[in-house]
């Protein structure tokens, strides 16, 4: 790369892609070139220690027909041009002008592209033209006069999309092109760095577990048993050192071994090299299974923990805390993998052993209760979950003190249990306490701190405090990226949650992008039948509907409900929600028999779970009311809508759009009953809220206008009817 120019790169981008530009600017300027490459001669000159300064215009360009002296000079002073490619960039006049200007300097071979959205060459098909990500100046070559020709170009592009190279590899591809060095050389250096960090963290954690086990055992066993445990600890340590020590480049394949490969290799070696030492095998299998779990690799984690448990049950004549600990970890990974029946069985076995061996008021027993409570919460048994959370919290406060991770996590779990029962105020209070505790305990990124922030965002969103929720979601998501990397089930949930609150604020374009990323990640990591996939499909269905693609909405909602049913059974809150949402879309498509059946089932399930006065029950009744009114059963529909409004008004803030949705249904029923004065009052009151609240479903705003037009036509007021017909 030439060191003579003022800037190593000029970043050309649409200001709608500001976040990508900011990330790339920082990534390029802070990148350190591997030492062994520095000074290497390339077609662009010597490889420098650093890339150097990057030019990025932070202001929108003026409405003139040229780039201006500053930008023109910056282009001339830049060793290369990096174009951030997206549908926004493809439509940007000034991004196109910057590319043209740089090409006219004779530097077409110094232009690099970073794809962040859309599709290359999508403009060739009129049906997909709006997805084009390359600006015209990038797609076509210049002619002899310096104007765009009709001859297609082949831009040098790195693809930062999840389905492409991914963010990290795309960055390295760009830099390898700018330096004119091989991608593999940079990738190897990055993997070495990651591996050193992984080995330091993992080896320390594993050594700590082994040391703690040996120390605790030494204190309670006879001398000969203690020596045996010390030997187990030594053998375990030696095995781990052998597994994680990478000194022979030929054995280590250039030090490019990944975390998954290390764990897989360890799992194989345990079976082969330690076949006559079941105690050491059990310890290592549990440890590797726990690390698999933390990486979101649930199937291999399950296999390792099952093998560990099998060996421990063969070793020990009676049930003890060693077995309880493995059962506890086994239940945890089964919960994460949505195998709830088997998880409950494992937790309850662990709990029984822990109560007998350690006592009801022990930290170990409280921890198992907390994790069993989390399982009960996931399966919809909120009463049992609440009892277990309360018991765990009482013990942890007494034993660990008020400011401990155990207390913060128990508060988090108890809060979410209150949330599911509709007590948002109590949930917010407990979650704020949990978030504050985590800030005091661990000021930096921590998985449990991110979870507490995420959950507080969730409850605030349901309380219609969208700005606060979005801020918390973004903070939690950034923590998860730092902690978990770019592909993890928890990261996918964070993307989904942020998308939900963005859709609530009518930011549908960004929401759809995040939903798609989350669903793709979940399908890859968890398989197609996991409840997390169903959740993402349920949510993206509303985006499809709001974008006018009802068939896509129906397909997504049906697949979502099917997954929920198979994973969770018929009587689960998520199944009831999926039924109510699908009923909405079936109503839109005029499939009233299917809509009615779904809505009625949803009401029954939600009443069974929550009782009669829960917001979710009111939501299902509102959906059913619309179906009945649209099929000429006004009296029954009116009764349901009125009951739903009563529940909403007792639970939600005044003028909440849920209340307006119920009022809209009531007004529609009064139109059918020819009680036009009451109908007008309710429909106009409803319209005032629905049309002015960006959080209200667009389908309801449209429905309200249709109902008003129908009212005035029936009332023989054509002028007023015409006002709403076009809406």
N, C-alpha and C positions, 0 to 999 in steps of 0.2 A: 504494500500500500504506500502511496506517495506521502512523504512527510512534508512536502513543500507547500501544500495547500493549507489554508486557514482552518478548514473544517474537514473532519473525516467523512461526514455525511450530512446531507440535507434531507430532512424528513418531510415528505409531501403527503398531506392528509386532509380529509374533510374535518372541519371542527366538530362535527357530530361524533367523530372517533377520537376525541381529545384524550380519553383515558388510555387508549392503545398507544397514542403518540407519546404520552407522558411516560408510560411503562418502557417503551422502546428507547426513548431518549436516555432514561436512567440506566437501562440495561447495557446500552452501547458505551456510555461514558464511564461506567464502573467496571467494565469487563477487563480482566487481566489476562494477557496472552501467556500461554504456557512458556516457561523459560527456554525450553529446548527449541522452540520455534523462533524466538527473538533473533533477529539478524539474518534469518533465512532469505535468500534472494528469490524473488518471484517476478512475474510479469508486471506487477504493480510497484516493484521496488523492494526494499528491505522490510521485513516484518517488524513493526515497532513493539515496544513493551506495552503500550496502551493504544487504543484506537484513536483517542484524541477528542477534541470538542465536536459536538453535534449541533447543527443549526436547526431550530424548530421555531417557525413563526407562531406566536401565541395569540395573535389578533386576527380577526376576520379581515379579509382583504377589502379595500375600498371598491366602490362600484364604478371603477374605471375599466378601460379596455386593455390595460397593460399591467405588468406585475410591479412596476415601480423600480427605482434604482437600487434600493436596499436589497430586495429579494433577487433581482437580476445579478447583483454583485455577489450575493451569498451563494447562488447557484454556481457561478463561475469559480468561487473560492472553495467549492466542495469536491472532495475526491470521488464521491459517488452520490447517487440519489436513491433514497429508499422510499418507496411508495406504499403506504398502508392501504390495501385494497379491500373495498367493501361496496355494497350498493350505494352507500353515501358518497364514497370517493368517485364511483362511476358517474354520478350525477353532478359532481362538483366541477364547475367551469374552471376554477383556479387550480385545482389539482391537475386538470388536463393541461392548462397553460404552463404550469411548472415543468411537467414532463416534456412538453413540446420545446420549451426554452432550453432544457438540458440536452435534449437530443440534437438541437441545432448547434450546440457547442461541439458536436462531434463525439459525444461520450455515451452513445447508446449502450455500449458494452459495460458501462459502469452503473447501469440502472438495475436495482434489485427490488423485488416486490414481496410484501408480507400480506398474505391473505388472512383476513380476520372475520369475514362473513361473506354471504352470497356464493356465487359460483362463477368460475372463469368461463368466458364465451357463452354465457347463458343468453345473451342478446341475439344469438343466431336463431333462436326460437321465439316467436312472438308471445307464446304462452309463458315463457320464463324470463322474458326480457328484464323485468323489474328486479331479478336476482343477479344481474350482471355485476361483477366486482371489479373488472378492469376498466379504467377510463379509456376512451377511444385512442388517445395518444400512446397508450401502452399496447393496445391490441393491433395497431397497424404501423408499418414502417413508413419512413419519410421518403418522398420522391426526390429527384435531383434538385428541385427548387426549394426544398425544405418544408414542403407541405405534406399532410397525411395522404398516403396512397391507399389503394384498396388491397395491397398485399399484406397478408396477416403476419404479425410478429409472433415470436415465442418468448415471452418475458421470463427472466430467471426469477422463480418464485419459491418462497418458503410458505408453508401452510400452517398457520397457528391454530386452526380449528381443531376441536377434539377428534374429529374423524380424519384429520390430516396428520401433519407432523406433531401437533401439540405445541404448546407455547414454548417449552424449553428447547426442544429440538429445532423448532423454527428459528429461534434466536441464534442457535449455534450454526444453522445452515446459512443464515444471513452473514454472520461474522466470517464464516469460512470463505464465502464468496468475496466479501470485502477485502480479506487478507490474501485471497488466492492460495489458500492452503486446503488440505483435505478435511472434509467434515469429520472423518473417523478420528483424525488427530485431536480435534477439539472435543469430540464426544468422549474419547478415552480419558482425557484429562478431567472432564466433568464427572465421569463415573468413578474415577479414582478418588476425587474429592468427596463425593457422596458416600463411597464405600468407607473411607476413613472415618467419616462422621458416624455412619451406621455402626461400624465395628466398635468405635469408642463407646457409643451409647448402649448398644446391645450387650457387649461384653461386660460392661460395668453392671448393667441390670442383672444379667445372668449370674455373674460372680457374686453379686449381692444376695441373690436368692439362694445360691448354693451355700454361701458363708452363713447366712442367717439360719438356714435349715440345720447345718452342722452344729452351730453354736447352741441353738435351742435344744437340740437332741442331746448334746454333750452334758447339758446341765441336769437332765432328768434320768438318763440311763446309767446303768452300771458301767464300770470302767471298760470291760471288754466290748460292750455294745457301743460305747462312745468311740472306741478305736475303730470299730466297724463303720460307724457313721463318718468318722474322719477320713477313712479310706474311700468311702463313697464320694465325699466332697473332693478329695484329691483326684480321683479318677474322672469325676465330672469336670473338674477344672482343666485337666490335661486334654480331655476330649474337646472342650470348647476352644482351648488354645489351638489345638490342631485344626479345628474346623475354621476358625476365623483368622489364623495366621496365613497371610498371603505373601510368601517371600520368593518363590520360584516363578518367574514370569511365564515360563512355558506351562506350568501347572495352572496358573491363574488366568491364562488367556489374556495376557496384557493388562491384568488388574481390572478387567471389565466385568467381573462377576457381580451380579445384582443381589439384593436382599433376598428375593424369592429363591434364587439359585442356591444361595448359602443355606437357607432353611431346608430346601429340598435335599441338598447334599447331606445335610446333617441328619435328616430323617432316614435316609438310606443307610448312612453309616451306623446309626444306632442299631438297626436291625442286623447288619453284617458283622460289626466289630465288637458288639457288646452282648452277643446272644446268650452268654452264660452269666450275665450280671443283671438280673431283672430289676434290682433296686436302682442301679444307675440308669438303666433304660427308662424306668418310670419317671425319675426326676427330670431327665433330659426331654422325654416326650412331652411332659406337662409344660416345661419351659418353652419348648419350640411351639407347642400348640398355643400357648398364651401369646407369643410373638406373632404367629399367624393371625390370631384374632385381632391384635392391635393394627395389623396391616389390612384388615378387612377381607382376609382370605379364609372364609368360614368353612368350606368343605375340608381342606387339609387340616385346619385347626380341630375340627370334629374328630377326624381320624386319629390324630395324635393324642388327643385327650381320652378317647375311648381306649386306645392301646395302653396309655398310662394307667387308667383306672383298672383295666383288666389285670395288669401286673401287680398293682398295689393290693388288689383283693386276693391275689394268690400269695403275696408275701405275708400279709398281716392276718393273724388268726381271728382277730376281732375288729369290729368297726372302730376307727379312731379319727383324729383330726386330719391326718394325712389324707385319708380317703374322703373326708368331708370337704377338704379344700379342693380336691380334684373334681368332685361332684359339683361343687359350686361353680368352678370355672367351666365345666362341661355344660351346666345349665345356662350360663351366660352366653356361650357361643351358640347354643341351640336357640336361645331367645332372639339373638341377632339374626339368625338364619330363618326365623319365623317357623320353627318347629316347636310350637308352644306346648303341646301335650307332653312330649318327651322332656322338655325343659322343666315343666312343673314337677314331673316325677323326680328328676335329678335334684332340683332345689329342695323338695320336701324330704328326700333322703338325707341330704346334707344338713338340713335344719334339725332333723331328729337326732342325728349323731352329735351335732354341735351343742344342742341343749343338754344331752346326756353327759358329754365329755367336758365342755367348757362352761356350761351354765347358761341360764336364760338371760342374765344381765351382762354377758361378755361381749366384747367388741366383735368377735368372730360371728356370734349368733346374730347380732344386730346387722352386720354386713350382709349375711345371707337373707335375713328378713327384708332388707332394703331391695335386694335384687329380685326376690320372689314377689315383692310388692310391685316392682316395675313390670314384671311379667303379668301379674293380675291386672294392672292398669292397661297393658297392651291388649289383653283379651276381653276387656270391658267389665271385669268384676271390680267395680270401683269401691264397693263397701269393704271387701276383703283387702284391697290395695290400701285404702285409707287406714285401716286398723294396723296393718303391718308397717306402713310408713311411720305412723305415730309411735309405735313400740320401738322401732329402730331409732327414731330421732331422740326419744327420751333417754335411751341407753347411751347413745353417742354424745349427747350433751353432758351427761353425768360423767362419763369416762374420759372423753377427749377434750372437754371444755367447749365453750360456745364458739370459739373461732378455730374450727378444724375442717379439713376437706370432707370428712365423714358427715359432719353436721350440715355443711353447705349442700352436699349431694342429697341428703335426706330432705332438706327443705325444698330443694328443686323437685324431687319426686312427689312430695306431698302437695306442693303447689299445683302441679300438673293434674293431680287427681281432683283437686277442687275445680280446676278449669273445666275438666270433662263433665263435671256435675253442674256447670253453669255459674259457679261462684267466682266471677272474675275479680271482684274486689279482694277477696281473700287470696286468690292466686297471685295477683299483682303484688300484694304486700309481702308474701313469702318469697316470691322470686326476686324482688328488690333486695330483700335481706340476703338471699343466696348470692346475688351478683356482687353486693357490697362485701360480703365475706370473702369471695374469691379474689376481689381486687386487693384486699388486705393480705390474703394468704399468698397469692401468686400474681404480682403486678404484670408479668409478661404473659405470652400466649400459653394457654393450658387447655386440654380437651374439655375438662369439666367446666371451666370458666366459660368457654365458648358455648357449651350446651345450655348453661344457665342463661346467658345473654340471648341465645336463640329462642329459648322458651319464653322469656319475658317479652321478646318481640312478638311471638305468636299470640300471647294473651292480649297484649296491647293492640294488635291488629284486630282481634275479635271485638275489642272494645272501641273500634273505629279510630284509634290513635295511630294513624298510618305513618305520619312523619317520624314519630318516636320509634315505631316498629322497624321502619326501613333502616334507620341509623344503626339500631342494634343488630339487625340481620347482616348488614354489610360488615360491621366490626367482627361479628362471630365468623362470617365466611372468610375474612382475611386471616383470622387466627387459624382456621381449619386448613387453609392453603399452606400456611407456614408449617403447621404441625404434621399434616397428612399428605402433602404433595398434591398433584393434579388429578389423581384418580383414587377415590375412596368413597364408600357408601355414605359416610357422614358429610363429605363435601357435596355429594349429590343432593342430600336432603337440604343442605344450606342453600344451594342454588334454587331448589324448588320453593323454599320458603320466601326467598327474596323475590322470586317471580310472582308469587301470590300477592305480596303487598304492592308490587309494581302494577299488577293488573287492577288491584283495587283503586289505584290512582290513575287508571287509563293509560298507563305506559305499556301498551300491549306489544309493541315491537320488541322491546328489550325483554319483556316477560316471556314471549314465545321462544326467543333465542335461549334463555336460561332454562326453560322447561325442556326444550329439545336436548340440551346438553345434559341435564339431569337424567332424563329418561334413558338416553343412550349409555350413559355411565352406569346406571343401575342395571340395565339389561346385560351389559358386559360383566359386571362384577357379581350380580346377584341372581341372574337368570330371569327369564321372562315371566315367571309366576310368583314373584316376590311382592308383598304388599306395598313396598316403596314404589315399585313400577306402577302399580294400580293407582297410587296416590297422584303420581305425576300425570298419568293419562286422564284421570278425573279432572285435574286442574287445567290441562291444556285444552280439554274439550270446550271450556268456556271461551278461551281465546278463539278457537275455530268458529264457534257460534257468533261471537261478536264481530268476527271478520267476514261473516256471511256464508261460511262453509258448514251448513247444517249436517250434511252427510258425514263429513270428517268428525264433527262433534259427536254424532250418534255412534260412530264406529269406536271412537276413543272411550266414550262413556260406557259402552257395552263391554268392551274388553276389560276396562277397569273393574266393573261390577263382577264380571266373571272371575277375575283373579282374586278379588276380595272374598267372594263366596268360597272358592276352593281353599284359600289360605286360612280363613278365619271362621268359617261356618256361617250359617244363616242369621244367627242372632247376635250380631256385632254392630257397634256404632258405625264403623266404617262401611259396612254393608248397607245399613239404613241410609247413610248419607249418599252412597252411590245410587241407591234406588230412587231417592228423591231427585237427585240431579238428572238421572236418565229420564225420569218421568217428565221433567221440564222440557227436555229436548224432544221426547216423544209427543208432548203436547204441541210443541212448535211444528212438528211434522204432521199434525192432525191424526196421529195414531192414538186415539183416545182410549180404546180398550186396554192397550199395553200400559199407557200412562196411568190409568186408574188403578190397575192391579199393582203396579209398582208403588204408587203413592200410598195406597191402603196398607200394603205390607210395611212400608217405611214407618207409618204412624204406629202400627202395632209394636214393631221392634223397639222404636224409640221410647214408647210409653213403658214398655217392659224394663228397659235399661234405666231410664231417667225419671220415671213417674210422669204425671200428667202436666206439670207446669214448667217444663224445661223449654228453653228457646228452640232447641232442635225439634221437639215435638210440634211446636208452633210452626216451624218451617215446613215440616211435612204436611201439616194440616192446611197450610196456605196453598201448597202445590195441589193437593187434592181438591181444595175449594175451586181453584181455577178449572180443573178438569170437569167437575160437576156443573159449574156454571156454563161452560162451553158446550155441555151436552144437555142443556135445558132442564137442569135440576137446581133451580135458583134457591129454593128454601134450604135444602141440605147444604149447598155451597155457602150460603149466607151464614148459617149457624157455625160452620167450621171457620170461616174467615173472621167472624166476630170473636170466637174463642181464641184464635191465634193472636188477634190484636190485643186482647186482654192480657195474654201471657207476655207479649212483647212489651207492652206499656208498663208492666210490673217489673220488668227486668232490664230494659234498655233505656238509653237516654231519650228524652223527648225529641221528636222529629227524626228519629233513626229511620233509614229507608226500609228496614224490615216492617216497621209499623205502616209505612206508606204502601208497601206491597199488599198487606192485608186489607187496608182501606180501599185500595184499587179493586180488589176482588169483591169487597162488600158493595162498592158502587156499581160494579157490573151486575151483581145479583139484583140490586134495586131497579136497574134498567129493565131487566126481564120481568120484574113484578110491576112495571109501569109506575113506580113511585119515583117520578123524575126529579122532584125537588131534592129529595134525600140523596138520590144517585148523583146529581150534579154537585152537591156540597162535598160528598166524599171523593168523587173523582177529581175535582179541582184541588182539594186539599192534598190529595195524593200526588197530583201533578206538580204542585209547588215544591214538594220535597224531592220527588224522583228526578225531575228535570234539572234541578239545581245541585244535586249531590252526585259528584263524579263517581262515587262508589257504588251507586245503584246499577243493577244489571241493565244494559241497554235494551234488552228484550222487554223489560217492564216499562221503560219509557215509551217504546213503540206501542206496546199493548195499551197503555193508558190513553194515548192519542186515538187509537182505534176505538176504544170504549167510549170516549167523549164524542167522537164523530157519530157512532151508533146511537148514543143517547139523543143528540140533537136531531138526527134524522127521524128517530121514532117520535120525538117531541114536536116535529114539524117546525124546526128552526134551521132551515137550510143554510143560512148565512154563517151561523156558528158552526154547523157541521163542516162546511167547506174549510173553515179555519184549521181543522184538525185532520181532514182527509189526506192532505199532502204530507203530513208529518208521520 
